[in-house]
Every structure is written in structure tokens, then in C-alpha cells.
Amino acid sequence: MSSIERTVILNSRFRASGDTATNFTILLNKSVAVDDVDRIIVKRISMPNLFYNVPERKSTLYMMNEGVPLSVIMPPGQYYIDRFIATLEVLLQQAVSLAITVTVDYDTGKITLNGPTDGIGWTVLSHTQVKDQFGVDESLNDMIGTSFNTMLPASFSWTSPQLVDLSGEHTVRIESSTLAFSNSFDSRGQVLNTVEIMAVFVITSRLIMY
């Protein structure tokens, strides 16, 4: 039995009303027949790199200040290191109403938070603490170089054990409930419709879905 290959170009510019650029449905013209489809091949994906290195989902910093939970939210955006530490300094000053300084060691790539000198000081929660206490996998804590699972002691001058990471997004997950319904899941058991996980710097991609 012979088959015919047809190319359909999907562009988020022509998404359905009410959809967003990252979550959209394409309404095919009636002339595009989809009956008896043998397979669909994603031949090429083109995506402008418009992702902030501090996206909204990673923009919260979780801390303990004088034994009391403290969190600050950095406005999502594209930050270089000097702007990043200046913004963080202002946010912390506003949060505790005290003189705070944030510095970076350009040789080691580590951040230091200089807080109040009275009491027991403060500390940035580890990745594991943030996940256990707030159910969050991604946060500003990881970006400023906190530990993964070691509870760090409170201090008047807290220095990150790891390097600051402002490299931003490394991959983008392409999903489609039509092409890949429930074919994968994440570490929390959430069902995903993953067509492909694409590196941000890759220009083209190819995947065959049967």
C-alpha cells in the first residue's frame, strides 16, 4: 500500500485564541486530512532563546534568619553577576530592615551574605531542605550555590559552598498530548507528554513518533 508524506508547519504565531506562546493548540485547516496516519515525524524545531537566567519558578530564595523562616523573591529577568548581587542585596535589606551587604569573590565565584551581627545570624537552606519544607525542586538557593543536602550553620557572614550559577536554562521540554500522550513521567510521578527534550543551544532537532 502506497503512502503519501505531507509537511505541516506549526507556528505559535497562529495559535488558537486564548493560548500562550509556550502552551498552544494549532487548528488544522479542513483540507489537511489526518485519517489513517501511519506516523508523525518531527523534522525540525525552531525556538528563539528568550528564557531568563532567573525565571519565575526559580526566583525565590529560602533562608532562616534568627531561627525564623525568611524568603525573598527576585524579579524574573536576565542578570549578570553585578546586577544579580545588587538586586539580592536590596531585597534582603527590605526583608529584614537592616543594613545587609552581598558580595561576590570573582576568583572563587562564591557569594557572601553579610547580615546583622546580633543574635545567631542566618543561613540559606539546602536544596533538600527547600524540597522537604516547601515542596520546591528549583529555587534561587541552587543558583547562589547552596549545599545539596547538608544543613549549613547560621552565621553573620554566610558564604556559599558552591559557585554561583547564572548560566540559565539548559534544556527545553517539548510536549504534546496528541503526539505523546502519557509517554513519560517525572520524579514526582507527574505524567508528562514529552515529545523531546531539546538543548537550548541546538538549532534543529529530529524525532520519529510511532
BAFI-780648 format. One line per 3 residues: number of its first residue (from 1); their letters; for each residue x, y, z of N, C-alpha, C, O. Coordinates in nm, 3 decimals, always signed. Each point is the difference from the previous one (the first is absolute). Layout:
! residues N
NUM) A) X,Y,Z,X,Y,Z,X,Y,Z,X,Y,Z; ...
//
This chain:
! residues 210
1) MSS) +0.084,-0.119,+0.000,-0.084,+0.119,+0.000,+0.088,+0.124,+0.000,+0.088,+0.013,+0.085; -0.111,+0.078,-0.178,+0.081,+0.120,-0.010,-0.038,+0.100,+0.108,-0.112,+0.000,+0.052; +0.206,+0.085,-0.019,-0.025,+0.103,+0.100,+0.043,+0.135,-0.054,+0.082,+0.009,-0.092
4) IER) -0.137,+0.094,+0.148,+0.030,+0.137,-0.042,+0.055,+0.077,+0.120,-0.058,-0.003,+0.108; +0.170,+0.070,-0.128,+0.056,+0.082,+0.106,-0.040,+0.145,-0.020,+0.016,+0.056,-0.108; -0.068,+0.004,+0.214,-0.039,+0.140,-0.005,+0.070,+0.076,+0.113,+0.022,-0.055,+0.108
7) TVI) +0.012,+0.178,-0.134,+0.067,+0.084,+0.100,-0.098,+0.102,+0.055,-0.064,+0.074,-0.075; +0.055,-0.070,+0.205,-0.086,+0.098,+0.067,+0.089,+0.089,+0.086,+0.072,-0.050,+0.087; -0.076,+0.178,-0.110,+0.081,+0.096,+0.076,-0.087,+0.058,+0.112,-0.103,+0.062,-0.026
10) LNS) +0.146,-0.082,+0.150,-0.072,+0.050,+0.116,+0.073,+0.122,+0.055,+0.118,-0.009,+0.034; -0.186,+0.120,-0.025,+0.061,+0.124,+0.045,-0.083,+0.059,+0.113,-0.121,+0.019,-0.015; +0.185,+0.010,+0.128,-0.074,+0.053,+0.115,-0.065,+0.134,-0.029,-0.090,+0.043,+0.072
13) RFR) +0.134,+0.025,-0.179,-0.063,+0.126,-0.038,-0.147,-0.020,-0.038,-0.082,+0.090,+0.013; +0.052,-0.210,-0.061,-0.136,-0.029,-0.046,-0.073,-0.092,+0.097,-0.080,-0.085,-0.040; +0.108,+0.104,+0.167,-0.064,-0.081,+0.104,-0.146,+0.040,+0.018,-0.044,+0.107,-0.042
16) ASG) -0.030,-0.198,+0.106,-0.141,+0.025,+0.025,-0.017,+0.115,+0.100,+0.089,+0.028,+0.079; -0.203,+0.037,-0.085,-0.028,+0.113,+0.088,+0.005,-0.043,+0.147,-0.057,-0.102,+0.038; +0.126,+0.183,+0.043,+0.011,-0.030,+0.142,+0.121,-0.082,+0.038,+0.032,-0.011,+0.118
19) DTA) +0.038,-0.050,-0.217,+0.120,-0.078,+0.027,+0.120,+0.093,+0.019,-0.006,+0.119,-0.033; +0.115,-0.174,+0.087,+0.123,+0.076,+0.018,+0.108,-0.052,-0.094,-0.017,-0.103,-0.065; +0.127,+0.176,+0.057,+0.109,-0.039,-0.090,+0.067,-0.130,+0.042,+0.065,-0.065,-0.082
22) TNF) -0.081,+0.025,+0.209,+0.063,-0.122,+0.048,-0.101,-0.112,+0.026,+0.039,-0.111,+0.036; -0.166,+0.139,-0.053,-0.105,-0.102,+0.020,-0.114,+0.031,-0.096,-0.090,+0.077,+0.032; +0.095,-0.138,-0.148,-0.096,+0.038,-0.103,-0.051,-0.121,-0.079,+0.062,-0.106,-0.002
25) TIL) -0.175,+0.127,-0.063,-0.063,-0.101,-0.085,-0.008,+0.056,-0.141,-0.038,+0.115,-0.020; +0.074,-0.198,-0.078,-0.011,+0.039,-0.140,-0.126,-0.062,-0.059,-0.022,-0.121,+0.012; -0.060,+0.202,-0.074,-0.122,-0.048,-0.064,+0.031,-0.022,-0.148,+0.021,+0.095,-0.075
28) LNK) -0.020,-0.222,+0.033,+0.032,-0.031,-0.138,-0.116,+0.034,-0.092,-0.117,-0.014,+0.035; +0.152,+0.060,-0.154,-0.100,+0.028,-0.101,-0.072,-0.129,-0.039,+0.059,-0.108,+0.003; -0.184,+0.117,-0.039,-0.078,-0.119,-0.036,+0.061,-0.076,-0.117,-0.025,-0.119,-0.016
31) SVA) +0.104,+0.188,-0.066,+0.060,-0.066,-0.116,+0.115,-0.093,+0.039,+0.046,-0.079,-0.082; +0.001,+0.089,+0.208,+0.109,-0.085,+0.047,-0.060,-0.128,+0.058,-0.056,+0.002,+0.110; +0.066,-0.111,-0.183,-0.058,-0.127,+0.043,+0.092,-0.068,+0.102,+0.120,-0.010,-0.022
34) VDD) -0.177,-0.036,+0.131,+0.079,-0.067,+0.103,-0.047,-0.144,+0.024,+0.041,-0.063,+0.097; -0.126,+0.012,-0.184,-0.045,-0.137,+0.013,+0.110,-0.096,-0.048,+0.077,+0.033,-0.091; -0.072,-0.150,+0.153,+0.095,-0.104,-0.041,+0.145,+0.048,+0.001,+0.076,-0.029,-0.092
37) VDR) -0.040,+0.103,+0.196,+0.139,+0.047,+0.012,+0.086,-0.115,+0.051,-0.030,-0.059,+0.104; +0.136,+0.028,-0.175,+0.088,-0.110,+0.038,+0.101,+0.044,+0.106,+0.024,-0.072,+0.097; +0.033,+0.186,-0.114,+0.095,+0.054,+0.096,+0.016,+0.150,-0.021,-0.032,+0.054,-0.107
40) IIV) +0.080,+0.011,+0.210,+0.026,+0.144,-0.006,+0.146,+0.023,+0.032,+0.050,-0.049,+0.101; +0.019,+0.121,-0.185,+0.142,+0.029,+0.018,+0.017,+0.149,+0.029,-0.040,+0.085,-0.079; +0.100,-0.056,+0.194,+0.035,+0.138,+0.030,+0.136,+0.024,-0.064,+0.102,-0.046,+0.051
43) KRI) -0.100,+0.117,-0.162,+0.124,+0.016,-0.075,+0.087,+0.114,+0.049,+0.122,-0.007,-0.005; -0.185,+0.111,+0.053,+0.079,+0.116,+0.040,-0.077,+0.083,+0.102,-0.120,+0.022,-0.014; +0.190,+0.023,+0.117,-0.057,+0.088,+0.100,+0.084,+0.126,+0.004,+0.122,-0.007,+0.019
46) SMP) -0.185,+0.121,-0.035,+0.071,+0.128,+0.005,-0.057,+0.081,+0.115,-0.121,+0.025,+0.006; +0.208,+0.015,+0.086,-0.047,+0.070,+0.119,+0.098,+0.110,+0.037,+0.118,-0.027,+0.025; -0.164,+0.152,-0.020,+0.090,+0.107,+0.043,+0.036,-0.017,+0.147,-0.084,-0.042,+0.081
49) NLF) +0.208,+0.074,-0.046,+0.043,-0.014,+0.139,-0.041,+0.126,+0.077,+0.076,+0.095,+0.010; -0.199,-0.098,+0.044,-0.053,+0.115,+0.073,-0.022,-0.034,+0.146,-0.088,+0.058,+0.065; +0.167,-0.150,-0.012,-0.018,-0.043,+0.138,+0.094,+0.078,+0.093,+0.120,+0.007,-0.024
52) YNV) -0.177,+0.051,+0.129,+0.081,+0.071,+0.099,+0.090,-0.097,+0.075,-0.033,-0.117,+0.016; +0.149,+0.167,+0.030,+0.083,-0.086,+0.084,-0.051,-0.004,+0.144,+0.041,-0.086,+0.078; -0.131,+0.179,-0.043,-0.075,-0.010,+0.126,-0.149,-0.002,-0.035,-0.066,+0.103,+0.002
55) PER) +0.014,-0.222,-0.035,-0.143,-0.011,-0.034,-0.085,+0.005,+0.127,+0.051,-0.013,+0.111; -0.180,+0.032,-0.130,-0.090,+0.015,+0.114,+0.003,-0.121,+0.093,-0.005,+0.017,+0.121; +0.013,-0.137,-0.176,-0.008,-0.120,+0.083,+0.125,-0.020,+0.087,-0.003,-0.078,+0.095
58) KST) +0.112,+0.149,-0.127,+0.123,-0.012,+0.078,+0.031,+0.127,+0.078,+0.111,+0.014,+0.052; -0.204,+0.078,-0.043,+0.031,+0.136,+0.046,-0.010,+0.020,+0.150,+0.025,+0.111,+0.048; -0.060,-0.214,+0.029,-0.016,+0.016,+0.145,+0.121,-0.055,+0.075,+0.049,-0.109,-0.028
61) LYM) -0.001,+0.190,+0.124,+0.111,-0.042,+0.087,-0.057,-0.033,+0.138,-0.068,+0.082,+0.061; +0.097,-0.203,-0.014,-0.051,-0.048,+0.129,+0.113,+0.000,+0.102,+0.105,-0.059,-0.024; -0.128,+0.126,+0.139,+0.103,+0.015,+0.102,-0.059,-0.021,+0.139,-0.121,-0.013,+0.017
64) MNE) +0.210,+0.011,+0.080,-0.037,+0.008,+0.141,+0.073,+0.120,+0.056,+0.122,+0.008,-0.008; -0.196,+0.087,+0.065,+0.059,+0.119,+0.059,-0.036,+0.005,+0.148,-0.117,+0.015,+0.036; +0.217,-0.028,+0.049,-0.022,-0.004,+0.145,-0.098,-0.112,+0.037,-0.084,+0.016,+0.089
67) GVP) +0.097,-0.130,-0.159,-0.085,-0.114,+0.028,-0.140,+0.008,-0.055,-0.082,-0.088,+0.026; +0.053,+0.193,-0.103,-0.134,+0.021,-0.056,+0.008,-0.010,-0.153,+0.090,+0.059,-0.060; -0.184,-0.132,-0.004,+0.003,-0.010,-0.146,-0.010,+0.137,-0.067,-0.077,+0.086,+0.043
70) LSV) +0.156,-0.067,-0.147,+0.002,+0.125,-0.075,+0.012,-0.034,-0.148,+0.082,-0.084,-0.038; -0.162,+0.148,-0.045,+0.012,-0.022,-0.144,-0.010,+0.134,-0.071,-0.075,+0.089,+0.041; +0.151,-0.076,-0.148,-0.007,+0.119,-0.086,-0.014,-0.047,-0.143,+0.049,-0.107,-0.038
73) IMP) -0.116,+0.188,-0.042,-0.025,-0.034,-0.140,+0.069,+0.102,-0.089,-0.027,+0.119,+0.009; +0.115,-0.168,-0.094,+0.070,+0.087,-0.096,-0.085,+0.014,-0.126,-0.049,-0.100,-0.052; +0.032,+0.221,+0.002,-0.076,+0.016,-0.125,+0.062,-0.083,-0.112,+0.121,+0.009,-0.022
76) PGQ) -0.198,-0.088,-0.050,+0.055,-0.079,-0.111,+0.068,+0.092,-0.101,-0.048,+0.110,-0.028; +0.158,-0.156,-0.027,+0.071,+0.081,-0.098,+0.133,-0.060,-0.038,+0.036,-0.109,+0.045; +0.038,+0.181,-0.128,+0.132,-0.043,-0.044,+0.103,+0.079,+0.081,+0.007,+0.123,-0.011
79) YYI) +0.073,-0.192,+0.092,+0.091,+0.065,+0.092,+0.145,-0.036,-0.030,+0.031,-0.116,-0.026; +0.056,+0.215,+0.028,+0.143,-0.026,+0.010,+0.035,+0.010,+0.148,-0.083,+0.047,+0.078; +0.200,-0.089,-0.038,+0.029,-0.022,+0.141,-0.012,+0.127,+0.084,-0.053,-0.005,+0.111
82) DRF) +0.101,+0.120,-0.162,-0.006,+0.122,+0.081,-0.144,+0.046,+0.023,-0.035,+0.042,+0.110; -0.046,-0.051,-0.213,-0.141,+0.037,+0.017,-0.070,-0.099,+0.091,-0.088,+0.038,+0.077; +0.125,-0.165,-0.086,-0.061,-0.104,+0.082,+0.025,+0.026,+0.148,-0.094,-0.001,+0.079
85) IAT) +0.218,+0.026,-0.040,+0.030,+0.018,+0.142,-0.055,+0.134,+0.051,-0.038,+0.011,+0.116; +0.032,+0.091,-0.203,-0.056,+0.128,+0.041,-0.150,-0.013,+0.027,-0.051,+0.056,+0.097; -0.018,-0.130,-0.182,-0.144,-0.022,+0.018,-0.026,-0.082,+0.125,-0.090,+0.032,+0.078
88) LEV) +0.169,-0.138,-0.058,-0.017,-0.084,+0.118,+0.026,+0.080,+0.128,-0.070,-0.019,+0.100; +0.168,+0.106,-0.103,+0.031,+0.082,+0.117,-0.120,+0.089,+0.037,-0.036,+0.009,+0.118; -0.024,+0.055,-0.216,-0.116,+0.086,+0.026,-0.117,-0.080,+0.055,-0.067,+0.044,+0.093
91) LLQ) +0.042,-0.161,-0.150,-0.111,-0.084,+0.044,+0.018,-0.044,+0.146,-0.095,+0.001,+0.078; +0.217,-0.039,-0.042,+0.026,-0.043,+0.138,-0.010,+0.117,+0.097,-0.049,-0.016,+0.112; +0.095,+0.132,-0.152,-0.012,+0.119,+0.084,-0.147,+0.033,+0.026,-0.038,+0.034,+0.112
94) QAV) -0.043,-0.045,-0.216,-0.143,+0.027,+0.016,-0.067,-0.105,+0.089,-0.092,+0.031,+0.074; +0.140,-0.154,-0.083,-0.064,-0.109,+0.074,+0.026,+0.007,+0.151,-0.088,-0.033,+0.079; +0.208,+0.077,-0.039,+0.035,+0.001,+0.142,+0.015,+0.140,+0.058,+0.023,+0.018,+0.119
97) SLA) -0.037,+0.083,-0.209,+0.009,+0.141,+0.043,+0.130,+0.031,+0.074,+0.002,+0.076,+0.097; +0.107,-0.136,-0.144,+0.131,+0.022,+0.060,+0.104,+0.015,-0.111,-0.026,-0.031,-0.116; +0.141,+0.078,+0.154,+0.109,+0.017,-0.097,+0.055,-0.138,-0.038,+0.053,-0.072,+0.084
100) ITV) -0.065,+0.037,-0.210,+0.046,-0.128,-0.052,+0.093,+0.027,-0.118,-0.025,+0.091,-0.079; +0.130,-0.169,+0.067,+0.084,+0.009,-0.119,+0.013,-0.138,-0.063,+0.008,-0.101,+0.070; -0.006,+0.099,-0.201,+0.020,-0.123,-0.077,+0.121,+0.022,-0.090,+0.005,+0.096,-0.077
103) TVD) +0.091,-0.185,+0.086,+0.121,+0.014,-0.080,+0.028,-0.131,-0.073,-0.051,-0.105,+0.036; +0.133,+0.114,-0.140,+0.043,-0.119,-0.072,+0.151,+0.002,-0.012,+0.060,+0.104,-0.027; +0.001,-0.219,+0.045,+0.143,-0.016,-0.020,+0.021,-0.041,-0.146,-0.036,-0.111,-0.038
106) YDT) +0.092,+0.199,-0.042,+0.012,-0.028,-0.143,+0.101,-0.111,-0.028,+0.000,-0.057,-0.109; +0.086,+0.028,+0.205,+0.096,-0.109,-0.020,-0.062,-0.137,+0.028,+0.026,-0.096,-0.072; -0.109,+0.089,+0.177,-0.060,-0.129,+0.036,-0.141,-0.018,-0.056,-0.049,-0.113,-0.009
109) GKI) -0.017,+0.223,-0.029,-0.137,-0.009,-0.051,-0.103,-0.025,+0.108,-0.109,-0.048,-0.030; +0.142,+0.080,+0.155,-0.092,-0.024,+0.110,-0.055,+0.132,+0.056,+0.065,+0.104,-0.003; -0.190,-0.113,+0.053,-0.068,+0.117,+0.054,+0.008,+0.000,+0.152,-0.004,-0.106,+0.063
112) TLN) +0.016,+0.225,-0.005,-0.004,+0.015,+0.145,-0.112,+0.095,+0.038,-0.012,+0.110,-0.056; -0.071,-0.152,+0.151,-0.109,+0.082,+0.052,+0.041,+0.047,+0.139,+0.010,-0.080,+0.093; +0.014,+0.208,-0.078,+0.039,+0.057,+0.129,-0.123,+0.059,+0.067,-0.055,+0.101,-0.044
115) GPT) +0.012,-0.168,+0.153,-0.123,+0.038,+0.067,+0.022,+0.070,+0.131,+0.112,+0.045,+0.029; -0.217,-0.034,+0.053,+0.009,+0.064,+0.132,+0.103,-0.071,+0.087,+0.024,-0.120,-0.015; +0.037,+0.194,+0.107,+0.103,-0.056,+0.087,-0.053,-0.030,+0.140,+0.078,-0.029,+0.090
118) DGI) -0.208,+0.035,-0.072,-0.061,-0.036,+0.128,-0.078,-0.130,-0.017,-0.048,-0.029,-0.110; +0.037,-0.050,+0.217,-0.078,-0.123,-0.006,+0.081,-0.117,-0.050,+0.119,-0.012,+0.028; -0.186,-0.077,-0.104,+0.066,-0.122,-0.048,+0.035,+0.006,-0.148,+0.069,-0.089,-0.051
121) GWT) -0.115,+0.193,-0.019,+0.032,+0.012,-0.141,-0.103,-0.066,-0.091,-0.112,-0.028,+0.041; +0.153,+0.003,-0.164,-0.092,-0.061,-0.096,+0.072,-0.101,-0.087,+0.123,-0.007,-0.002; -0.202,-0.070,-0.069,+0.056,-0.099,-0.092,-0.096,-0.023,-0.115,-0.121,+0.024,+0.011
124) VLS) +0.175,-0.069,-0.122,-0.079,-0.034,-0.118,-0.029,-0.149,+0.005,+0.090,-0.081,+0.021; -0.217,+0.044,-0.040,-0.038,-0.141,+0.007,+0.063,-0.079,-0.114,+0.023,+0.053,-0.109; +0.005,-0.180,+0.136,+0.054,-0.089,-0.103,-0.111,-0.037,-0.099,-0.118,+0.025,+0.026
127) HTQ) +0.158,-0.084,-0.137,-0.097,-0.045,-0.100,-0.099,-0.097,+0.062,-0.121,+0.011,-0.022; +0.171,-0.107,+0.101,-0.087,-0.100,+0.063,-0.096,+0.064,+0.099,-0.117,-0.038,+0.004; +0.164,+0.133,+0.075,-0.088,+0.068,+0.095,-0.112,+0.074,-0.071,-0.115,-0.004,+0.044
130) VKD) +0.147,+0.072,-0.153,-0.102,+0.073,-0.076,-0.105,-0.096,-0.054,-0.120,+0.028,+0.006; +0.166,-0.142,-0.058,-0.093,-0.097,-0.056,-0.088,-0.062,+0.109,-0.120,-0.016,-0.019; +0.180,-0.018,+0.133,-0.076,-0.062,+0.109,-0.099,+0.097,+0.064,-0.113,-0.039,+0.031
133) QFG) +0.154,+0.163,-0.011,-0.084,+0.096,+0.072,-0.101,+0.072,-0.088,-0.108,+0.036,+0.046; +0.143,-0.016,-0.173,-0.087,+0.080,-0.086,-0.048,-0.075,-0.125,-0.080,+0.052,-0.077; +0.131,-0.175,+0.056,-0.042,-0.077,-0.117,+0.049,+0.059,-0.131,-0.065,-0.017,-0.103
136) VDE) +0.179,+0.086,+0.107,+0.051,+0.070,-0.118,+0.130,-0.065,-0.046,+0.092,-0.019,+0.081; -0.083,-0.015,-0.209,+0.121,-0.061,-0.056,+0.102,+0.102,-0.048,+0.120,-0.028,-0.004; -0.167,+0.146,-0.033,+0.088,+0.101,-0.057,-0.019,+0.132,+0.074,-0.113,+0.041,+0.027
139) SLN) +0.223,+0.025,+0.005,-0.009,+0.125,+0.073,+0.128,+0.080,-0.020,+0.096,-0.047,-0.060; -0.097,+0.170,+0.112,+0.119,+0.084,-0.006,+0.113,-0.057,+0.085,+0.117,+0.031,-0.021; -0.153,-0.116,+0.118,+0.102,-0.062,+0.086,+0.104,-0.074,-0.082,+0.119,+0.012,+0.025
142) DMI) -0.165,-0.091,-0.124,+0.093,-0.075,-0.084,+0.086,+0.094,-0.083,+0.119,-0.025,-0.022; -0.178,+0.134,-0.025,+0.073,+0.091,-0.087,+0.112,+0.072,+0.074,+0.104,+0.030,-0.060; -0.123,-0.001,+0.190,+0.105,+0.071,+0.073,+0.101,-0.096,+0.062,+0.093,+0.044,+0.067
145) GTS) -0.110,-0.174,-0.089,+0.103,-0.096,+0.039,-0.013,-0.059,+0.138,+0.101,-0.030,+0.063; -0.225,+0.012,-0.013,-0.016,-0.063,+0.130,+0.034,-0.149,-0.010,+0.023,-0.052,-0.109; -0.020,-0.016,+0.222,+0.032,-0.143,-0.002,-0.120,-0.079,-0.050,-0.112,+0.051,-0.006
148) FNT) +0.138,-0.178,-0.031,-0.111,-0.083,-0.049,-0.080,-0.056,+0.116,-0.122,+0.014,+0.003; +0.188,-0.078,+0.092,-0.075,-0.064,+0.109,+0.059,+0.023,+0.139,-0.046,-0.061,+0.096; +0.147,+0.147,-0.084,+0.060,+0.027,+0.130,-0.061,+0.126,+0.060,-0.001,+0.105,-0.064
151) MLP) -0.050,-0.115,+0.187,-0.055,+0.117,+0.068,+0.114,+0.089,+0.044,+0.083,-0.040,+0.081; -0.078,+0.160,-0.134,+0.110,+0.091,+0.028,-0.027,+0.080,+0.127,-0.112,+0.046,+0.020; +0.213,-0.028,+0.065,-0.021,+0.073,+0.127,-0.026,+0.148,-0.024,+0.044,+0.058,-0.100
154) ASF) -0.118,+0.004,+0.195,-0.026,+0.143,-0.009,+0.128,+0.077,+0.024,+0.088,-0.043,+0.076; -0.078,+0.158,-0.141,+0.120,+0.082,+0.013,-0.035,+0.145,-0.031,-0.096,+0.026,-0.073; +0.173,+0.066,+0.127,-0.021,+0.141,-0.033,+0.051,+0.029,-0.142,-0.045,+0.095,-0.064
157) SWT) +0.138,-0.176,+0.018,+0.054,+0.014,-0.134,-0.005,-0.136,-0.067,+0.085,-0.086,+0.026; -0.183,+0.066,-0.113,-0.023,-0.130,-0.064,+0.062,-0.001,-0.138,-0.029,+0.087,-0.082; +0.114,-0.185,+0.054,+0.062,-0.013,-0.132,-0.045,-0.130,-0.064,+0.000,-0.106,+0.063
160) SPQ) -0.039,+0.114,-0.187,-0.051,-0.118,-0.071,+0.110,-0.105,-0.017,+0.112,+0.034,-0.036; -0.143,-0.161,+0.062,+0.101,-0.105,-0.018,+0.028,-0.032,-0.146,+0.105,-0.055,-0.033; -0.200,+0.089,-0.053,+0.016,-0.030,-0.143,+0.005,+0.130,-0.080,-0.021,+0.108,+0.055
163) LVD) +0.050,-0.119,-0.183,+0.008,+0.116,-0.088,-0.138,+0.054,-0.032,-0.098,-0.074,-0.003; +0.090,+0.203,-0.022,-0.122,+0.062,-0.050,-0.020,-0.047,-0.144,+0.095,-0.006,-0.078; -0.220,-0.028,+0.044,-0.029,-0.050,-0.135,-0.107,+0.088,-0.065,-0.119,-0.013,+0.031
166) LSG) +0.161,+0.100,-0.120,-0.094,+0.086,-0.074,-0.005,-0.040,-0.147,-0.031,+0.081,-0.087; +0.062,-0.208,+0.059,+0.005,-0.046,-0.140,-0.138,-0.014,-0.061,-0.012,-0.007,-0.122; -0.094,+0.002,+0.204,-0.135,-0.004,-0.053,-0.046,-0.139,-0.041,+0.056,-0.101,+0.041
169) EHT) -0.160,+0.099,-0.124,-0.061,-0.126,-0.042,+0.093,-0.076,-0.093,+0.064,+0.059,-0.087; -0.056,-0.191,+0.108,+0.085,-0.085,-0.084,-0.082,-0.082,-0.099,+0.047,-0.032,-0.110; -0.168,-0.003,+0.148,-0.086,-0.081,-0.087,-0.143,+0.052,+0.003,-0.041,+0.071,+0.092
172) VRI) -0.034,-0.106,-0.195,-0.142,+0.030,-0.008,-0.074,-0.128,-0.035,+0.041,-0.072,-0.091; -0.149,+0.044,+0.163,-0.079,-0.121,-0.028,-0.116,+0.035,-0.092,-0.082,+0.087,+0.031; +0.077,-0.155,-0.145,-0.109,+0.017,-0.094,-0.107,-0.104,+0.030,+0.029,-0.120,+0.001
175) ESS) -0.152,+0.164,+0.024,-0.108,-0.092,+0.036,-0.116,+0.011,-0.098,-0.026,+0.105,-0.059; -0.042,-0.216,+0.042,-0.122,-0.003,-0.080,-0.087,-0.114,+0.048,+0.042,-0.116,-0.004; -0.163,+0.147,+0.049,-0.091,-0.105,+0.045,-0.050,-0.083,-0.117,-0.048,-0.112,+0.019
178) TLA) +0.057,+0.166,-0.139,-0.045,-0.073,-0.120,+0.108,-0.094,-0.050,-0.028,-0.115,-0.033; +0.153,+0.163,+0.026,+0.109,-0.081,-0.055,+0.061,-0.096,+0.101,+0.052,-0.105,-0.037; -0.058,+0.141,+0.165,+0.071,-0.082,+0.099,-0.078,-0.006,+0.131,+0.053,+0.035,+0.105
181) FSN) -0.176,-0.078,-0.112,-0.088,+0.001,+0.118,+0.051,-0.098,+0.107,+0.010,-0.120,-0.025; +0.021,+0.173,+0.143,+0.037,-0.080,+0.118,+0.116,-0.095,-0.025,+0.001,-0.110,+0.055; +0.096,+0.150,-0.135,+0.110,-0.093,-0.031,+0.118,+0.013,+0.096,+0.099,-0.071,-0.015
184) SFD) -0.108,+0.162,+0.113,+0.110,+0.017,+0.093,-0.051,+0.061,+0.130,-0.115,+0.044,+0.008; +0.200,-0.042,+0.093,-0.038,+0.063,+0.127,+0.127,+0.049,+0.069,+0.110,-0.046,-0.029; -0.128,+0.142,+0.123,+0.115,+0.055,+0.068,+0.022,-0.068,+0.134,-0.069,-0.097,+0.033
187) SRG) +0.165,+0.146,+0.045,+0.039,-0.065,+0.125,-0.110,+0.007,+0.107,+0.005,-0.074,+0.098; -0.102,+0.161,-0.117,-0.111,+0.010,+0.094,-0.120,-0.082,-0.043,-0.104,+0.001,+0.066; +0.117,-0.074,-0.178,-0.108,-0.083,-0.049,-0.100,+0.073,-0.088,-0.102,-0.056,-0.038
190) QVL) +0.131,+0.184,+0.005,-0.090,+0.076,-0.085,+0.013,-0.048,-0.144,+0.110,-0.008,-0.054; -0.224,-0.023,-0.009,+0.000,-0.050,-0.137,+0.034,+0.114,-0.097,-0.055,+0.109,+0.010; +0.145,-0.137,-0.102,+0.043,+0.098,-0.099,-0.030,-0.051,-0.141,-0.006,-0.121,-0.023
193) NTV) -0.010,+0.214,-0.068,-0.023,-0.035,-0.141,+0.122,+0.045,-0.081,-0.011,+0.083,-0.090; +0.125,-0.140,+0.123,+0.127,+0.048,-0.055,+0.022,-0.049,-0.143,+0.005,-0.121,-0.025; +0.009,+0.214,-0.067,+0.039,-0.033,-0.137,+0.152,-0.006,-0.008,+0.058,-0.092,-0.057
196) EIM) +0.006,+0.192,+0.117,+0.147,+0.002,-0.001,+0.051,+0.101,+0.103,-0.065,+0.101,+0.028; +0.181,-0.131,+0.028,+0.070,+0.095,+0.085,+0.115,+0.056,-0.083,+0.088,-0.074,-0.042; -0.090,+0.204,+0.019,+0.090,+0.062,-0.095,+0.095,+0.096,+0.071,-0.043,+0.082,+0.080
199) AVF) +0.171,-0.093,-0.110,+0.096,+0.096,+0.054,-0.027,+0.137,-0.058,-0.031,+0.013,-0.118; +0.041,+0.090,+0.200,-0.034,+0.135,-0.043,+0.087,+0.046,-0.116,-0.047,+0.072,-0.088; +0.175,-0.114,+0.087,+0.091,+0.049,-0.104,-0.009,-0.079,-0.130,+0.068,+0.035,-0.097
202) VIT) -0.151,-0.141,+0.092,-0.013,-0.079,-0.122,-0.096,+0.071,-0.095,-0.109,+0.040,+0.040; +0.150,-0.024,-0.166,-0.082,+0.073,-0.096,-0.110,-0.088,-0.057,-0.115,+0.044,-0.011; +0.148,-0.168,-0.024,-0.101,-0.090,-0.056,-0.007,-0.129,+0.080,+0.091,-0.034,+0.075
205) SRL) -0.201,-0.036,-0.094,-0.019,-0.124,+0.073,-0.084,-0.095,-0.086,-0.068,+0.044,-0.092; +0.073,-0.171,+0.123,-0.075,-0.098,-0.078,-0.043,-0.115,+0.088,+0.080,-0.050,+0.080; -0.204,+0.010,-0.093,-0.051,-0.111,+0.078,-0.110,-0.071,-0.077,-0.082,+0.066,-0.064
208) IMY) +0.080,-0.197,+0.069,-0.107,-0.075,-0.066,-0.091,-0.059,+0.106,+0.047,-0.070,+0.090; -0.177,+0.098,-0.099,-0.097,-0.052,+0.094,-0.086,-0.105,-0.071,-0.061,+0.030,-0.103; +0.057,-0.152,+0.156,-0.081,-0.106,-0.061,-0.130,-0.016,+0.076,-0.082,-0.085,-0.036
//
